[in-house]
Amino acid sequence: MRKGLPILLALMMASTAVGARAESIGHADLARLNETVGAIGRRLADPDARKSDASSLLNGRLAGIGAKRQWQAPTFDTLAGKPTLHTIPVDFMLAQLRLQTGGKFAPNAHKAIANGAAPALFIRGGAMSLDELAKLAAEQHPGAIERRGDAFIAHWPIVIWSDAGLVLSEGQQLELSTGEGAFVLNSGLFTIDRASLSSTPEKNTILPEFRPFLATAMTGAVQAREARFSNLGYGETGVTSGLSIIGAALYPAKMRSSFSDSSFVGLNSMSLENARDIAIVGNRFQDMLGPAIAMSGVTNSQILGNVMMGTKMAQAIDVQNRTSDVEIIGNVVLNNRGSGIFVANETSDVTIESNLLSGNGRGGVSVVRSACIDISHNVIVSNAQVGIKIRASDALSLSGNDLIANAGAGISVIDQQKDSLISVADNAFSANKSGLYGGSASEVALNANDFAGQSPILLDGEFASYVPELLRMSSSPEGAPQAFTIHPNATSTTGRASRPDCKTGS
């Protein structure tokens, strides 16, 4: 028989805190919330929609997600110098980038080039506009770039060197030829301002899975504003994923990469590796193969106020492999194939705050083998598995979250190492399969959580035996929040305000 709290006790359960930010939800309110989330999804269905288009629906319980924050809009950098156009063998360029990024830059894209003898266009010495590139290419290398109405078709790959830039301006469209194996390699500055980058629709007969991509490496940066990226990338995450930034320790980026108020439709992924100082603010990601954003070894970066809908094979946001100092705030993450947000593999110092996560094919947020993650004030509703899943992780704070109608537990804590600590405070559990589930857990410090709307099961798994203690704490005559510890460590930290400092190790 499954362990848990009988429904009668669940109905008797009062809030464990007076005035907690997150509040439990009744059946009528749950129906209205699901209706509102559905309306948000419909309002944001247009590929050009942004989160602000649903602002009138982001109120009440969702007000924190819609709150306007003082996010500084990224600015564009400019390059001095007089640019020149040359050609360079594609194999040579790929070999150089592979060498200088420690083997991480190793695409097989050269196999897709229809004319093996054709070189790549090579920009050096300054920033060049798309008009200038097309004009010089027509004069020096006829057939490399073709103009069709408002669009420029690149038949050859384009390489931007570390001292150079390429600028796409308002209304311009650059299409990379799929059939001829075109792509962009950037180690300088690629600027796309109210313009678009996409692929042509035909198949590549040599490498059928090939789709063009924009790959940035070494000192390079991408700066995009009100841009549109569509139908780019092949393979999974990495260089050819559609839009990638691959850093190198010996060649740090000279400028900050930023993406604001732009749309990404039908890419495999935005893949960021060993990079830093990347701002992704106010964008829309739709119908990505997934993940929509994949971070590996990234530091000091922000994912703020974006809309992410409908990844086909993976989570919406994937943060792994010693990524640190990342903010994920104010995003709307709906109906993706995997988890809404997945954090794993020695990632640390990540803030996940005020996001709406609903309808995702796995859980809302998953954290695996990571530390010092703050998950606060999120609305996590009607996901196909657990609301927040914690596995083999330490020094996590889960506070002020609304965990509503998830098909699994509201929060699950499993496979913890000895002496690890999870703090769970001021959260509201309503209509999940169970409230808080534990399996092979270490210390979980509870304080001022609201289980009033959670039935039939409050605590589940190996936590079920703590139900009497939870009920006793909830019925305190003073009505004041009390710390309550499950599986206390030998030296318990329950009730302490501080947690281990990931930066100093203390």
C-alpha positions as CSV (number, residue, x, y, z in Angstrom):
1,M,0.0,0.0,0.0
2,R,1.3,3.5,-0.9
3,K,2.4,5.5,2.1
4,G,0.8,9.0,2.4
5,L,-1.6,11.1,4.3
6,P,-5.3,10.1,4.1
7,I,-7.6,12.6,2.5
8,L,-9.4,13.4,5.8
9,L,-6.2,14.6,7.4
10,A,-5.3,16.6,4.3
11,L,-8.7,18.4,4.4
12,M,-8.0,19.2,8.1
13,M,-4.6,20.6,7.3
14,A,-4.2,24.3,7.9
15,S,-1.5,26.6,6.5
16,T,1.8,26.1,8.3
17,A,2.3,29.9,8.2
18,V,0.4,33.1,8.6
19,G,1.0,35.5,5.7
20,A,3.2,33.3,3.6
21,R,3.6,34.8,0.1
22,A,2.5,31.6,-1.7
23,E,-1.0,30.5,-1.0
24,S,-2.9,27.3,-1.5
25,I,-5.6,27.2,-4.2
26,G,-9.2,25.8,-4.3
27,H,-10.9,23.9,-7.1
28,A,-12.6,26.9,-8.6
29,D,-9.4,29.0,-8.5
30,L,-7.4,26.1,-10.0
31,A,-9.8,25.9,-12.9
32,R,-9.5,29.6,-13.4
33,L,-5.7,29.4,-13.2
34,N,-5.6,26.7,-15.8
35,E,-7.9,28.7,-18.0
36,T,-5.6,31.7,-17.6
37,V,-2.5,29.8,-18.5
38,G,-4.2,28.4,-21.6
39,A,-5.2,31.9,-22.6
40,I,-1.5,33.0,-22.1
41,G,-0.4,30.2,-24.4
42,R,-3.0,31.2,-27.1
43,R,-2.1,34.9,-26.8
44,L,1.6,34.0,-27.3
45,A,1.1,31.6,-30.1
46,D,2.1,34.0,-32.8
47,P,5.8,33.7,-33.6
48,D,6.2,37.4,-33.3
49,A,4.5,37.6,-29.9
50,R,6.5,38.6,-26.8
51,K,5.8,38.3,-23.1
52,S,4.4,41.8,-23.0
53,D,1.5,40.7,-25.3
54,A,0.2,38.6,-22.3
55,S,0.8,41.3,-19.7
56,S,-2.9,41.8,-19.0
57,L,-3.2,38.1,-18.0
58,L,-0.1,38.2,-15.7
59,N,-1.9,39.4,-12.6
60,G,-3.0,38.0,-9.3
61,R,-1.0,34.8,-8.6
62,L,1.0,35.5,-11.8
63,A,1.8,39.1,-11.0
64,G,5.4,38.4,-10.1
65,I,6.0,36.9,-13.5
66,G,4.7,39.9,-15.3
67,A,6.4,42.5,-13.1
68,K,8.6,45.0,-14.9
69,R,12.2,44.9,-13.8
70,Q,15.0,47.3,-14.3
71,W,16.8,45.3,-17.0
72,Q,19.3,47.4,-18.8
73,A,18.9,46.9,-22.6
74,P,22.1,45.6,-24.2
75,T,23.9,48.1,-26.4
76,F,25.6,47.5,-29.7
77,D,29.4,47.7,-30.1
78,T,31.1,49.2,-33.1
79,L,34.4,48.4,-34.8
80,A,36.9,50.8,-36.2
81,G,38.9,50.2,-39.4
82,K,38.3,49.7,-43.1
83,P,37.0,46.2,-43.9
84,T,38.3,44.2,-46.8
85,L,36.9,41.0,-48.4
86,H,39.1,38.0,-49.2
87,T,38.6,34.2,-49.6
88,I,39.9,31.4,-47.4
89,P,39.7,27.6,-47.7
90,V,36.9,26.3,-45.5
91,D,38.9,23.3,-44.3
92,F,41.7,25.5,-43.1
93,M,39.4,27.8,-41.2
94,L,37.6,24.9,-39.5
95,A,41.0,23.4,-38.5
96,Q,42.1,26.7,-37.0
97,L,39.0,27.1,-34.9
98,R,39.1,23.5,-33.8
99,L,42.7,23.9,-32.7
100,Q,42.1,27.2,-30.8
101,T,39.0,25.9,-29.0
102,G,40.5,22.7,-27.8
103,G,38.7,20.5,-30.2
104,K,35.3,21.7,-29.3
105,F,34.8,23.4,-32.7
106,A,34.6,20.3,-34.9
107,P,31.7,20.3,-37.2
108,N,31.4,18.1,-40.3
109,A,29.8,21.0,-42.2
110,H,32.5,21.0,-44.9
111,K,31.0,17.7,-46.2
112,A,27.8,19.6,-47.1
113,I,29.4,22.1,-49.5
114,A,28.2,21.4,-53.0
115,N,31.3,22.8,-54.7
116,G,34.3,21.4,-52.8
117,A,36.6,23.8,-54.6
118,A,34.7,26.9,-53.5
119,P,36.3,28.9,-50.7
120,A,34.6,30.9,-48.0
121,L,34.2,34.7,-48.1
122,F,36.6,36.1,-45.5
123,I,35.9,39.5,-43.9
124,R,38.9,41.3,-42.2
125,G,39.8,44.7,-40.8
126,G,36.6,46.3,-39.7
127,A,32.8,46.1,-39.8
128,M,31.1,45.5,-43.2
129,S,27.4,46.0,-43.9
130,L,25.5,43.3,-45.8
131,D,25.1,45.7,-48.7
132,E,28.9,46.2,-48.9
133,L,29.5,42.4,-48.6
134,A,27.1,41.8,-51.5
135,K,28.6,44.5,-53.6
136,L,32.2,43.4,-53.1
137,A,31.3,39.7,-53.6
138,A,29.5,40.5,-56.9
139,E,32.7,42.4,-58.1
140,Q,35.3,39.9,-56.9
141,H,33.5,36.5,-56.6
142,P,30.4,36.4,-58.9
143,G,27.8,33.9,-57.6
144,A,29.0,33.9,-54.0
145,I,26.0,36.1,-52.9
146,E,22.8,36.6,-54.9
147,R,20.2,39.3,-54.3
148,R,16.5,38.3,-54.7
149,G,14.3,41.2,-53.9
150,D,14.8,42.1,-50.3
151,A,16.8,38.9,-49.6
152,F,20.5,38.2,-50.0
153,I,21.2,34.5,-50.7
154,A,24.7,33.3,-49.5
155,H,25.9,30.4,-51.7
156,W,29.3,30.3,-50.1
157,P,30.2,30.1,-46.4
158,I,31.0,33.4,-44.7
159,V,33.9,33.8,-42.3
160,I,34.2,36.9,-40.0
161,W,37.7,37.2,-38.6
162,S,38.5,38.5,-35.1
163,D,39.2,42.1,-36.3
164,A,36.1,42.3,-38.4
165,G,32.3,42.4,-38.2
166,L,29.2,41.9,-40.4
167,V,26.2,44.1,-39.9
168,L,22.6,43.2,-40.9
169,S,20.4,46.3,-40.7
170,E,16.7,47.0,-40.5
171,G,14.6,45.0,-43.0
172,Q,17.5,43.0,-44.4
173,Q,17.3,39.3,-44.9
174,L,20.3,37.0,-45.2
175,E,19.4,33.5,-46.3
176,L,22.1,30.8,-46.2
177,S,21.9,28.2,-48.9
178,T,21.0,24.8,-47.5
179,G,21.6,22.9,-50.8
180,E,25.1,24.5,-51.3
181,G,26.2,24.0,-47.7
182,A,26.5,27.7,-46.6
183,F,27.0,28.8,-43.0
184,V,28.6,31.6,-41.0
185,L,31.7,31.3,-38.9
186,N,32.3,34.3,-36.6
187,S,35.3,35.1,-34.5
188,G,34.6,38.9,-34.7
189,L,31.3,40.7,-34.3
190,F,28.0,39.6,-35.9
191,T,25.4,42.3,-35.6
192,I,21.7,41.8,-36.6
193,D,19.5,44.8,-35.9
194,R,15.8,44.4,-36.9
195,A,16.9,42.0,-39.6
196,S,16.7,38.2,-40.2
197,L,18.9,35.2,-40.7
198,S,17.5,32.0,-42.1
199,S,18.1,29.0,-44.4
200,T,16.8,28.3,-47.8
201,P,14.1,25.6,-47.9
202,E,15.7,22.9,-50.2
203,K,17.5,19.8,-48.9
204,N,21.2,19.2,-49.1
205,T,21.7,16.2,-51.2
206,I,25.2,15.4,-49.9
207,L,24.5,15.7,-46.2
208,P,20.7,15.4,-45.9
209,E,20.5,16.4,-42.2
210,F,22.4,19.6,-42.9
211,R,20.9,23.0,-42.2
212,P,22.9,26.2,-42.2
213,F,24.1,27.7,-38.9
214,L,25.8,30.7,-37.3
215,A,28.7,29.6,-35.1
216,T,30.8,32.1,-33.0
217,A,34.1,31.1,-31.5
218,M,37.1,32.5,-29.6
219,T,37.0,36.3,-29.3
220,G,33.7,36.6,-31.2
221,A,30.3,38.0,-30.2
222,V,26.8,38.2,-31.5
223,Q,24.6,41.2,-30.8
224,A,20.9,41.0,-31.9
225,R,18.0,43.3,-31.4
226,E,14.5,42.8,-32.7
227,A,16.0,40.1,-35.0
228,R,14.5,36.9,-36.4
229,F,16.4,33.6,-36.6
230,S,14.6,30.7,-38.3
231,N,15.2,27.2,-39.6
232,L,18.8,26.9,-38.7
233,G,21.0,24.1,-37.3
234,Y,21.4,20.3,-37.3
235,G,22.7,17.8,-34.9
236,E,22.1,18.3,-31.2
237,T,23.7,21.0,-29.1
238,G,27.1,22.3,-30.2
239,V,28.6,24.2,-33.1
240,T,26.1,23.3,-35.7
241,S,23.0,23.6,-33.5
242,G,21.7,26.8,-35.2
243,L,23.2,29.5,-33.2
244,S,26.3,28.7,-31.1
245,I,28.9,30.6,-29.1
246,I,31.9,28.5,-28.2
247,G,34.4,30.2,-25.9
248,A,38.1,29.4,-25.5
249,A,40.1,30.1,-22.4
250,L,43.1,31.6,-24.2
251,Y,40.9,33.7,-26.5
252,P,38.2,35.3,-24.3
253,A,35.5,37.3,-26.0
254,K,36.3,41.0,-26.5
255,M,32.6,42.0,-26.4
256,R,29.4,40.9,-24.7
257,S,27.0,38.8,-26.7
258,S,23.4,39.9,-26.3
259,F,20.0,38.9,-27.7
260,S,17.0,41.2,-27.0
261,D,13.4,41.3,-28.3
262,S,14.2,38.7,-31.0
263,S,12.6,35.5,-32.2
264,F,14.1,32.1,-32.7
265,V,11.8,29.7,-34.6
266,G,12.7,26.2,-35.8
267,L,16.3,26.2,-34.7
268,N,17.8,23.1,-33.2
269,S,19.1,25.1,-30.3
270,M,20.9,28.1,-29.0
271,S,24.1,26.5,-27.7
272,L,26.5,28.3,-25.4
273,E,29.7,26.7,-24.3
274,N,32.6,28.0,-22.1
275,A,31.4,31.5,-22.6
276,R,30.6,34.4,-20.3
277,D,28.6,37.7,-20.1
278,I,25.7,36.7,-22.3
279,A,22.4,38.5,-22.0
280,I,19.2,36.8,-23.4
281,V,16.4,39.3,-22.7
282,G,12.8,39.5,-23.9
283,N,13.0,37.0,-26.7
284,R,10.7,34.3,-28.0
285,F,11.8,30.7,-28.7
286,Q,9.3,28.5,-30.5
287,D,9.3,25.0,-32.1
288,M,13.0,24.5,-31.3
289,L,14.2,20.9,-31.5
290,G,15.6,21.6,-28.1
291,P,16.9,22.6,-25.7
292,A,15.8,26.2,-26.6
293,I,18.9,27.4,-24.7
294,A,21.7,25.1,-23.7
295,M,24.5,26.4,-21.4
296,S,27.6,24.4,-20.7
297,G,30.5,26.0,-18.7
298,V,28.9,29.4,-19.0
299,T,29.4,32.2,-16.3
300,N,27.9,35.6,-15.5
301,S,24.9,35.4,-17.8
302,Q,21.2,36.2,-17.8
303,I,18.0,34.6,-19.2
304,L,15.3,37.2,-18.5
305,G,11.7,37.8,-19.6
306,N,11.7,35.3,-22.5
307,V,8.9,33.1,-23.9
308,M,9.8,29.5,-24.6
309,M,7.2,27.2,-26.1
310,G,7.0,23.9,-27.8
311,T,10.5,22.3,-27.8
312,K,10.2,19.0,-29.7
313,M,12.7,16.7,-28.0
314,A,14.2,18.3,-24.9
315,Q,13.8,20.8,-22.0
316,A,13.4,24.5,-22.7
317,I,16.4,25.7,-20.7
318,D,19.4,23.3,-20.1
319,V,22.1,24.6,-17.7
320,Q,25.0,22.1,-17.2
321,N,28.7,21.3,-16.7
322,R,30.0,23.8,-14.1
323,T,27.9,26.7,-15.4
324,S,27.7,29.3,-12.6
325,D,26.4,32.8,-11.8
326,V,23.3,32.6,-14.0
327,E,20.0,34.4,-13.5
328,I,16.8,32.8,-15.0
329,I,14.1,35.3,-14.1
330,G,10.6,36.2,-15.4
331,N,10.3,33.7,-18.2
332,V,7.2,32.1,-19.5
333,V,8.0,28.4,-20.2
334,L,5.0,26.4,-21.7
335,N,4.3,23.1,-23.3
336,N,7.9,21.9,-23.9
337,R,8.8,18.3,-24.5
338,G,11.1,17.9,-21.5
339,S,11.5,19.8,-18.3
340,G,10.9,23.5,-18.2
341,I,14.4,24.2,-16.6
342,F,17.0,21.5,-16.2
343,V,20.2,22.2,-14.1
344,A,22.8,19.6,-13.7
345,N,26.5,18.4,-13.3
346,E,28.3,20.7,-10.9
347,T,26.3,23.8,-11.8
348,S,26.2,26.4,-9.0
349,D,25.0,29.9,-8.1
350,V,21.9,29.9,-10.3
351,T,18.8,32.0,-9.5
352,I,15.5,30.6,-10.8
353,E,12.9,33.3,-9.9
354,S,9.4,34.4,-10.9
355,N,9.0,32.1,-13.9
356,L,5.8,30.5,-15.1
357,L,6.3,26.8,-15.9
358,S,3.3,24.9,-17.2
359,G,2.4,22.0,-19.5
360,N,5.9,20.7,-19.8
361,G,6.3,17.1,-20.7
362,R,8.5,16.3,-17.7
363,G,8.8,18.5,-14.6
364,G,8.8,22.2,-14.0
365,V,12.4,22.5,-12.6
366,S,14.9,19.7,-12.2
367,V,18.3,20.0,-10.4
368,V,20.8,17.2,-10.5
369,R,24.3,17.0,-8.9
370,S,24.5,20.8,-8.4
371,A,24.8,23.2,-5.5
372,C,23.7,26.7,-4.4
373,I,20.6,27.0,-6.5
374,D,17.9,29.4,-5.4
375,I,14.4,28.6,-6.7
376,S,11.9,31.2,-5.6
377,H,8.5,32.8,-6.4
378,N,7.9,30.6,-9.4
379,V,4.4,29.4,-10.5
380,I,4.8,25.7,-11.4
381,V,1.4,24.3,-12.6
382,S,0.1,21.3,-14.4
383,N,3.4,19.8,-15.5
384,A,3.5,16.1,-16.5
385,Q,5.8,15.0,-13.7
386,V,7.2,16.6,-10.5
387,G,7.0,20.4,-9.9
388,I,10.5,20.7,-8.6
389,K,12.8,17.7,-8.6
390,I,16.0,17.7,-6.6
391,R,18.5,14.9,-6.9
392,A,22.0,14.5,-5.4
393,S,22.3,18.3,-4.8
394,D,23.3,20.5,-1.9
395,A,22.7,23.9,-0.5
396,L,19.4,24.6,-2.3
397,S,16.8,27.1,-1.3
398,L,13.2,26.6,-2.4
399,S,11.0,29.5,-1.3
400,G,7.8,31.2,-2.1
401,N,6.9,28.9,-5.0
402,D,3.3,27.9,-6.0
403,L,3.3,24.2,-6.8
404,I,-0.1,23.4,-8.3
405,A,-1.7,20.4,-10.0
406,N,1.5,18.7,-11.1
407,A,1.1,15.0,-12.0
408,G,3.9,14.0,-9.6
409,A,4.9,15.5,-6.3
410,G,5.0,19.2,-5.8
411,I,8.7,18.8,-4.6
412,S,10.7,15.6,-4.8
413,V,14.1,15.2,-3.0
414,I,16.0,12.0,-3.8
415,D,19.5,10.4,-3.8
416,Q,21.0,13.0,-1.5
417,Q,24.6,12.8,-0.2
418,K,25.2,12.7,3.5
419,D,25.1,16.1,5.2
420,S,23.5,17.9,2.2
421,L,20.8,20.5,3.0
422,I,17.7,21.6,1.2
423,S,15.7,24.5,2.6
424,V,11.9,24.5,1.8
425,A,10.2,27.6,3.0
426,D,7.0,29.6,2.3
427,N,5.9,27.4,-0.6
428,A,2.2,26.5,-1.3
429,F,1.3,23.0,-2.3
430,S,-2.1,22.5,-4.0
431,A,-3.6,19.5,-5.9
432,N,-0.4,17.8,-6.8
433,K,-0.2,14.0,-6.7
434,S,1.6,14.4,-3.4
435,G,3.1,17.4,-1.6
436,L,6.7,16.6,-0.7
437,Y,8.3,13.2,-1.7
438,G,11.5,11.9,-0.3
439,G,13.7,9.0,-1.2
440,S,17.3,8.5,0.1
441,A,17.2,12.1,1.3
442,S,19.4,14.0,3.7
443,E,18.3,17.0,5.7
444,V,15.3,18.9,4.4
445,A,14.4,22.0,6.5
446,L,10.8,23.0,6.3
447,N,9.5,26.4,7.4
448,A,6.1,28.1,6.9
449,N,4.9,26.1,4.0
450,D,1.2,26.0,3.1
451,F,-0.3,22.5,2.5
452,A,-3.9,23.5,3.0
453,G,-4.8,22.9,-0.7
454,Q,-2.8,19.7,-0.9
455,S,-4.7,16.4,-0.9
456,P,-4.9,13.5,-0.6
457,I,-1.2,13.1,0.2
458,L,1.0,15.7,2.0
459,L,4.3,13.8,2.6
460,D,5.2,10.7,0.6
461,G,7.8,8.1,0.2
462,E,10.2,8.0,3.2
463,F,8.9,11.3,4.4
464,A,5.4,9.9,5.1
465,S,6.3,9.1,8.7
466,Y,6.8,12.8,9.4
467,V,3.1,13.7,8.9
468,P,2.3,13.8,12.6
469,E,5.2,16.2,13.2
470,L,4.0,18.3,10.3
471,L,0.5,18.4,11.7
472,R,1.8,19.3,15.2
473,M,3.8,22.2,13.8
474,S,0.9,23.4,11.8
475,S,-1.4,23.6,14.8
476,S,1.0,25.7,16.9
477,P,-1.2,27.8,19.3
478,E,0.9,30.9,18.7
479,G,0.3,30.6,14.9
480,A,3.8,31.5,14.2
481,P,6.0,29.7,11.6
482,Q,8.2,27.0,13.1
483,A,11.2,25.3,11.7
484,F,10.6,21.6,11.1
485,T,13.4,19.2,10.0
486,I,13.1,16.0,8.1
487,H,16.2,13.7,8.4
488,P,18.3,16.2,10.4
489,N,22.1,15.9,9.8
490,A,24.4,15.2,12.7
491,T,25.0,18.9,12.9
492,S,21.7,20.4,11.8
493,T,21.5,23.8,10.2
494,T,17.7,24.1,10.6
495,G,16.6,27.5,11.5
496,R,19.8,29.2,10.4
497,A,19.5,32.0,7.9
498,S,22.8,31.2,6.1
499,R,23.7,28.3,3.8
500,P,27.1,27.2,2.6
501,D,28.8,29.7,0.4
502,C,29.5,28.1,-3.0
503,K,31.9,30.9,-3.9
504,T,34.2,30.5,-0.9
505,G,33.4,26.9,0.0
506,S,32.7,28.0,3.6
